[in-house]
Amino acid sequence: MISFLINAIKIIFLLGFLIFIHEGGHFLVAKACKIKVKEFAIGFGPTIWKKQGKETKYALRLIPLRWICKYASEKKNAQMSKVLLAQQVYLKELLLCLQEG
């Protein structure tokens, strides 16, 4: 029973880490494109820790299976188009680097 719980906890943290990589990409691309990020939070449920940055609220919540990267709502559609375009450009550059290596 204990090994099952340990394995379940390992899986939860591994999934949390993979989600962190994914949402961290959204956060970094948004910052690179000068898009304001209102909130970047780890997990869901009750808030354990939070800090207000210059324009972004950072939070740590109880269950690490969801990450949130909320953008400022002003001009959201136009800004998101820029983000998607930037992601395509970065992906093409990454693929070119991998092909050359």
Secondary structure as the mmCIF struct_conf table of DSSP 4:
data_model
#
loop_
_struct_conf.conf_type_id
_struct_conf.id
_struct_conf.beg_label_comp_id
_struct_conf.beg_label_asym_id
_struct_conf.beg_label_seq_id
_struct_conf.end_label_comp_id
_struct_conf.end_label_asym_id
_struct_conf.end_label_seq_id
HELX_RH_AL_P HELX_RH_AL_P1 ILE A 2 ALA A 32
TURN_TY1_P TURN_TY1_P1 CYS A 33 LYS A 34
STRN STRN1 VAL A 37 GLN A 52
BEND BEND1 LYS A 54 GLU A 55
STRN STRN2 LYS A 57 TYR A 71
HELX_LH_PP_P HELX_LH_PP_P1 ALA A 72 ALA A 72
BEND BEND2 SER A 73 SER A 73
TURN_TY1_P TURN_TY1_P2 GLU A 74 LYS A 75
HELX_RH_AL_P HELX_RH_AL_P2 LYS A 76 GLU A 100
#
